[in-house]
């Protein structure tokens, strides 16, 4: 072989070896450093999801500058991202909405249409109720775990009666406080000892919202160099009505200073069952509830401050929502949802319209606002798209990604949102379904099949029936609603005492 040829081949071999060594070196760096990605040394995209139990739309300052309550941390979150004025829960009570967030599906698809264990009868018997989230659902936690995410759950679960249905069986690596119950029952409830089967007791008198925030903050710090989902699901502000004494005293003094009392704080609402008139709170002045709201807001602030402290603001999306409307017609009726009608357990706007916030770095513009109707089913595809992960359209059938809205588009391609509540609620709400089509909303009541049409833009309080004025619109909307019933295999009221309920 000629010397020049030999020398040329030897040089090529040396260069090839150098390339192989470099590739192996890069692979080792990537494997040992999870913060490395195609854009350089940037942390991976992570998600903090905050769910507040029974929080009303009008309970935060970002939605209601005149609220009696004080929510500076939540308001700051709203100002740093996008606030959705027409954000909805998929159901007027908790478990179904929680199912919709976890799965991206309407709860009617699996008959999870009431809080799990809720089977109250009225004039008729309620529809059949499935009281557990099926294990074959691919939850948002499981979808993220497929791509190496660390997953954490803290707080209220209420998606299954036994341990096999709790968070660690549904995609979460860690569970701090989630079990079958819908409230912080046992012991001193909101204060340690908690007597919670999945949360150890803290020091005597430790406050539950603060404990859940601390657990969440510690998880985030531990996994700050990995992609994570931290799902903080407060038991607050669900009953029992109890809060730190100093905060209660603060709001008692505030109510006195403002001249607020229960003397003029209530009005009458329609009565569906029972003999006593149904009262609805129309004034925010409940000192204990206000203290619960502020304590929850402080806990939110603790976790948000942790994200900032760790330098994760630019890589962590934050989502915030309530699971149903504020409690205004029973169990102490601690809050007012005005100008919206009704509250928790009602299919009126007060029962389903939610505080709905999103801050997605690189996507949302600080202080932006969207009036497009959106729903709790939309979080699943939104989180996947934000994280740059493939969508699962066969799973999140009923959700749409909100990334286009957050990026500046005005509308989604979707025309309709649906609700289906074939139950008599503990709070007095009637069995019904609803469809929202842009500014129009149709409520179909299940006892006798009446349809009530409202124009929400002009009638936020749903007091003016427009059915007689727009019979063609009522007919079209009912056709769409009934088509949806068939699509999700919706169930309806059952006979009682020989009486047959209406059927679509």
N, C-alpha and C positions, 0 to 999 in steps of 0.2 A: 504494500500500500504506500502511495506517495506521502511524504511527510506533511505536505500542506493539507491533504485530504484527511489524514489522521488527526491533525491539529484542529481542523474544522469540526469533525465529529465529536472530538473531546470537548470542545467549547460548548457545542449544543447540549451534550450530556450534563455538563456542569450547570448550564442555564436551566435546564429542565429540573435538575435536582433542587436548584434554588427556588424555583416556582413551587415545587411540591412542598418544600420545607415551609415556605411562606404561607401556603394555603392551610397546612396543618396548624401553623402558629395562629392564624386568624381563627380557625375553628376552635382551638383551645381557648383563645381569648373570649370568643362569643359564648362558649359553653360555660365559662367560669364567671362571665360578666353579663347578667341578664339585662343590664341597662343599655347594652350596645344594640343599635339597630341601624337601619339603612340611612338614617339621618345623622348618625354620629352618636356621641355619648349623651343621649337623651333617655330619660326614664320611659318605660313602656306605658301605654295608655291604661289607666285604671278607672274604677267606678266606685263612687260613694252613693248609695241609694238610701234616702231618708223617707220613712213612712210614718205618719202620725195618726194615731187612732182617734177618730171622732172629731178631728179638727175642722171647724167650719171655714168656708171660703172667706167670710168677713172677719175672721179672728186674727188676721195678720195685718200689720200696718201697710204692707205693700199693696194690698187689695182694698184696704179701708183705712185711710189716714185718720178717721175719727174713732177708730176702735178704742175701747176702754182698756184693752190689753196692751202690753208692751213686748214687741218682738224685734229688737234691733238687729239680732244676728240673722234672722230669716229675711228681714228687709234688706240687709246688706247683700245676702245671697241673691235676692231678686234683682237688685241693682247691678250685680256683677254678671248677670246672664240674661236669659229670656223669661219673661213672665207671660203665661198663657191665661188670658182673661176668660176663655171659654173651655177650660180643662175639666174633664169629668172622670168620676169613678164609674166603673162598669155596673155598679149596683148600689142601692141605697144603704146596704149594711156591709159588714166587714169581710167575712170569709170569701164571698164571691169576688169582691174586688181584689183581694190578695191572690186568689187563683188567677185572675186576669193578668196581674202583673207578672206572676211567675211563668205563665204559659203563653201570653199573647193571644189568648182565646176568650170568647165570651163564655161566662160560666154556665149558660144554658146548654151548652154542648154536652155537658156531663151532669146536668141537673143539680149543679151546686149553686142554687139560686137563693139561698138564705144563709144567715150565719149558721155555722155547723152545730146542730142540735135544735134549731128553731123550727118548731112544728105547731105553732098556735093555730087554732081553728077560729072561725068567725061564723058568718052565715053559712059558709060551706067549709069543707075541709081543704087544707092547703095541697098544693101539688106535691108529688113525691120529691124527696130531698136526698141527694147523695152527700153525705157528710164527711167526705175525705177527698183530697186531691189524688187522682189515680197515679200509681207509681210508674206507669208507662209514659206519663207526660215527660217531655224533655224540658226541664225548667231552664230559666235563664242562667242559673248557677251551673247547671250541667253543661249547657252550651259553651260557657266560658271556660269551664274546666277542661273541655276538649282541647283547648288551645293554651293550656298551661297556667291558667289563672288560679291564684289562691282565693278561696271563698270563705266568707265569714258571715254569720247571722247572729244578731243580738235582738232580744225583745220578744214581741208578740208574734206567734206563728198562727195558731187557730186554723190549721188546714188538715187536721186528721186526729182521730180519737186515741190512737195508740202510738207507741214509740216507733213502730215501723213506718209511720207516715210523717215523722218529724224531720227537721232540716237536714240532719246528717244522712238521711236516706233519700234526700231530694237534691243532692249536689253540693251541699255545704260541708267544708272541712271541719268547721268549728261552729258550735251552737252554744250561745250564752243566753238562756232564758226562754227559748221557744218550746212550747208543749201544746197540749190539747186545749188549754183554757183560753178564754177570750179576755180575761182580766187578771190583774196581779193578785190573785186570791191567796189566802193563807197568811198566817202571822199578822204582821202589821201592814200588809199589802204593799203600799208604796214605800215603806221603810223597812229596813232589815230588822229582824229576820224575815226573809221572803217566803220561806217554805216552798220554794220553786224547785221541781225535780231536776232542772237543768241549769240552775244558777246557785252557786254556793252563797251562803249568807255572808254579809259583810259586817263591819263594825256596827254595834248597836246604833240605830237611827240613821244609817246610811240611806241616802235617797236614791230610788231606783233609776230615774232618768240620768242622774249623774254617774251612777255605776255603769249603766249601759254605754254611756259616752266614753267613759274611761276604758272599758273593755275594747270598744271600737278603736279608740286612739292607740292603744297598745298593739292591736293587730296591725294597724296601718304602719306603725313604726317598725314592727318586726319584719314586714314584707315590703318596705319602701322601695327595695331594689327589684321587685318582681311585679308583674301585673296582678292586680287583685280586684275582687268585688267585695266591698264592705257594705252589708245590708243592715242598716240600723232601723229597726221597726219598734218605735216607742209603744209602750202600753199607755202612756199619756196620750190624750187627755180623757181617756175612758174613765167611767166611774170605777171605784168609789171616789167621791169628791173629797180629796185630802191633799194637803200641800204643806211645805215648810211654814212654821208659825210666823216667821218674820215677814215672809212674802204675803201671807194672808193679812197680817196687820197693815202692811203697806197699802193693799187695795181696799181694805175697809176704810182707811183714812182718805184714800183717793175718792171713793164713792161718796163719802160724807162731804168732802170739799166740793165735789161737783153737784151735790144735791140729788144724787141718784139713790133710789130705793125701790123696793118691789111694789110699792103702792100703785104705780102706773106701768109696771114692767111686763104685763101680760095682756093678751087679747084671746078671743075664742077662735078655734080652728074647727073644721068639720069633724064630726064624730062618726067613726066607722062601726065600732062595736062598744057595748057597755052603755050605761045610763048617765054617767057623769059627763058634763061638758068637757071637751078637750081644750086645754089651755096651751097657748104657744107664747114663748118669751119674745118680746119685741124690743127689749132694751138690754144692752150689755152692761151689767153692773154686779155680777156675781163675784165676790172677792176671792173665794176659794178657787173657782175656776180660773180666774185671772192669774192667780198665783201658780196654778198648774201650767198654764200657758207660758208664763215667764220662765219657770223652772225648765220646761222643755226647751225653750229658746236658748237658755244658757247652755244646756247640754249640746244643742246643735252648734253653738259657738265654740265649745270646747273641741269638737271634732274638726270643724273648719279651721280653727287656729292650729291644730296639729298638722293638717295638710300644708298650711302656709309655712309653719316652722320647719318642716322636713323638705321644703322646696319642691312640693308636688303640685302646686297650683296650676302649672302649665301642662300637666299630664294627667290630671284627675278630673273626670266629669262628675258633676254633682246633680242629682235629681231629687226633687222634693214633691210630695203629694200627701193628701189626707186620704183615708180609705172610704169615707162617706161623709155626708154633711154633718154639721154641728148638731148636738143634742138639744133640741128646743121644745119638745112636746112631752117629755116624760123624764123619769129618773132624776128629778130635781130641775129639769129644764134649764141648765146652767148658761146657755148662750143664745144669742139672737142671730138669725141669718138674714134679716131684712137687708135689702129689699126683696130677697128671694123668699118664696113661700115654702112652708114646711121645714123639715130638717131630717136628721137621721131616720131611716125607715120609711120615708116618703119619696115618691117618684117625681115630686115637684123639684124645681131647681135647688131648693134648699137642702135636699137630700142627696143630690148627686154632683152638683158643681163644686169643684175643689180648688184649694190653693195648689197650683201646679207650676213648678219652677224647674228650669234647667240651665246649668252653666257648663258648657262644653268648650274647653280651651281650643282656639283655632277655628271654632265654628260659630259660637254665639257672640253677638255684639253686646257689650255691657249696656244695660238699660233698655234693651229691646223688648218690644211687646207684640204679641200675636193674638188676634181675635178669632183665629181659625178654630173651630170645634175639634178638640183632641180628646183622647181617652186613655185610661190606664192600660188598655191592651197595646198601646203604641210604644211603651217603654222597651219591650223585648227587642223588636227590630231596630229601634233607635240606638240602643246600647251596642248591638252587634255592628251596625254600620259605623258608629262613632269609633269603635275599637278597630275598625278595618278588617272585620271578620266576615265570613260568608253568611248571608241570611239563611234562615230556615223556614221558607214560606209554607211548607207543609205542617209546621208546628205553629208558628204565630199567625194563624189564618186570619185573625180579625184585627191585627195591628198593622199600622203603617209607620215607617221610619219618619221621624220628625226632623231629621238632618236637613232636608230641603227647606223646611220652614225656618229652622234655626240659621240657615245659611242666607236667608233673605227672600225666599219665595213667599208669596202671599197666601197661597191655597194648596191644599192637597187635592188629589184626584178624587177622593172619596166624597160622596154626596150625603150619605146617611150615617147616623149613629143610632144604636138600638139599646134598649133596656128591657128587662123582663123580670118581674118580681111577682110570682103567683102565690103570694103569702100575705098573711095578716101580721103586720110588724108589731113588735113590742111597744113601739112608740106611737101606734095609732094609724099608721099608714095602710092604705087599701091595696088589694091585689090588682096589679095592672102591668101594662107594658107601655113603652113610649118609643117614638121615633123622632129624631131631630133631623130636619132637612134644611140646612142653612139657617135662616132666621125663624123658621117655622117648627113648631113642636106639636105632635099629636100624642095624647094620652088615651089609651084604650083600657077601660075599666072592666075587670073580668067577672064581676058578679052578674052584670046584665049586658055587657058589651057596648056601653056608651062610649062614644069618641068625643074628646074635647080638644079643640084646636086652639093654639095660642100663637101669637106673633111675638117672639121674645124680644126683638129689638124695641118694640113699642110697649111691651107689657112684660117686663122682667118678673113681676110678681104673679103672673099667671092667674089673673082675676077676670079677664074678659074673654069669654068663649067666642070664637070666630067661626064655629062650625056652620052656622046657618048662612053666614056671609060668603063662605067659600066651599060649597058642597063638593065641587069637582076636585078641589085640592084634598079634602078629607078622603074622598074615594080613592085617589091615587096613593095617598100616604098609607091608607089602610091596606091597599093591595100590596105595597112594598113591605109593610110590616108583616102581613100574613105570609108572604113569600119567605121572609126571613124566619118566621116560625117553623116553616117546613124545612128550611135549610139546616137549622140547628136542632131540629126535633124537639121543639119546646113543649113543656108539659104545662097543664092547666089545673084549675081548681077541681076538686073531687066532690061527689055528691055527699050530702049530709041530711039525715032525718027524712029521706025520701025526696028531697029537693034536688033538682038537676041544675047545675050552673051553666052559664052561657058557654058556647064553644065557637071558635072562629071558623 
